[in-house]
Amino acid sequence: MPLFKRITTIGSSSECDVVIDAREVADNHAHIHFDGQQFTLSGLDRSHPIWVNDKKVKSHRLSHQDLIRLGRAELRFLLYDEPADHEQEELRRARLEAFHKMVEFSRRLLGRASVGELLNDLLDAVIELTSADKGMLILLEDGRLAVKAARNLKRETIADAVEKVSDTILAQVIKTRRPLIVSDALNHEVFRSSESVINLKLCSVMAAPLMEKGELFGVLYLGNDNVVNLFEERSLEMLEVFAAQASLIVQNALLLDELRLDNQQLSNQIENMRFGEIIGSCPAMQEIFRKMEKVAPTDISVLVTGETGTGKELVARRIHQLSQRASGPFVTINCGAIPPNLLESELFGHVRGAFTGATATRAGKFAAADGGTLFLDEIGELPPELQVKLLRVLQEKKITKVGDTRPEPVDIRVISATNLDMEQAIASGRFREDLYYRINVVSLHLPPLRERGEDLVVLARYLLNRFARELESKVKGFSPAAIEAMRKYSWPGNIRELENRLRKAVVLAEKTHLGPGDLDLDLEDFETIVPLAQAKEEFQRQYIQKVLARNGGNRTKTARDLGVDPRTIFRHLERMEAQSRD
């Protein structure tokens, strides 16, 4: 019989809700209490015990299929009706119908049905099949969870669905990549202390991972907030079947509708971050953009500094495009890539017969840039003898070809770039100080890629889309693990290295979404992020040791140099000795 009341009494008395006419059953033997979520069986007569699953109990929280024995009378507790043996064929037909629905979804994918409609239909079917009261399809996008479809038992879309999901249970499925049943979340030994489980007052939860070629890209999540112990292993098996089919449907949807990678959104984001051909939104890049706008209309010399591959030539070209010389030529020369004996000729030109092989008079880069901008890349590699000649040209605005004696006026703007520490180069005598001040009226320092925050991910997505179009690849995005690996990697080659790795990955990748292996990145090789307090302590330890060594072990002088009490240095050394003994 169905249990509708809050308290259902069981006994031999005719006044009980469940009457058992047996000598061993007391008038009021037991009752079942329903608190809105759970059914609890309790004995009412000490002289007449109750048994559940062959164990004598005073009180017991009932689960599906529990066997209750009162004397010789046996009762079976069911959370939901089960078919009798003669109904097994009907059950098999229901399962077959579920599979037919999956086939229908696949066919609709080839038709005009939108991705949203397909996902809603899929969730409606799996909710009906498992007796859940809500279902959600959640995707991992750039390492973050995004609910792409959420439905309830009434086939309605759930608003604010992400707030109704336990992130702790989701994290477990993502970590293990295995399906999971939580029969009673509030009393589960692992999840009962979870803030999301407590706040949401979860009962029955079931979730299965969505996989593609070994990579997890989402989770199919089902729940019922009214009944505990609802889902069984059979339900989990069916959910796995749906999850496998859902993976295929969603992956096809990602290819056809670009559900996961919204190109329009990316284009808008890029447009807001773009400064000419340069992309960047971090504070350091925004400051560089502001300086470029100010210096571009003038003719003052600019020195662009930064590590290799940070985009120094793009900055120089953008300054030229914004200047009054934009209609003139933009000429580049790498001072470190040309042998010293040929560099002077490349810069200033030569006349016929100036040296062996000079069979004709030839203009140099300065003359070629007349009326425009000359970009001197890697100027720190310029030989000392040419530094003197370059200084004179910048001062006099005149050049003299190799082998000639007649100076020629030139109208140019010079923008220089280097990845060297120029102050150190000056101190060591490698670079002239007067030339440095001549080329460095305004300095623009480009930050390395590892210090540009979210610029890295946006640049990676932008470049991936560009290379996929150019190379006609089906690659559409990055797996969460790839995003994590890119964020942790130091990128010593900066944007140039990022371009190289992405171009190679797009050509060789076999999946639609790149993983860490496609980028030749291994998360285990990266430096572990430690708490700030630990990092600070480690830095202090190393710095004190460094100053101590510089002072020849003199503790008093070290304390004075560091501006601390000498006892601080003594305590530091005592800790070091204790650690070495351990």
Helices and strands as residue ranges (DSSP letters): E 7-11, E 18-19, E 30-34, E 39-43, E 50-52, E 55-57, E 59-61, E 66-70, E 73-77, G 85-87, H 88-110, H 115-130, E 134-141, E 144-152, G 161-164, H 167-176, E 180-182, G 185-187, H 195-200, E 204-212, E 215-224, H 233-257, H 263-273, E 274-275, E 278-279, H 283-295, E 302-305, H 312-322, E 330-334, H 340-348, E 349-350, E 362-363, H 365-368, E 373-377, G 379-381, H 384-396, E 398-399, E 408-409, E 413-418, H 422-427, H 433-439, E 442-445, G 449-451, H 455-470, E 477-478, H 480-488, H 494-508, E 513-514, G 516-519, G 523-525, H 532-550, H 555-562, H 566-581
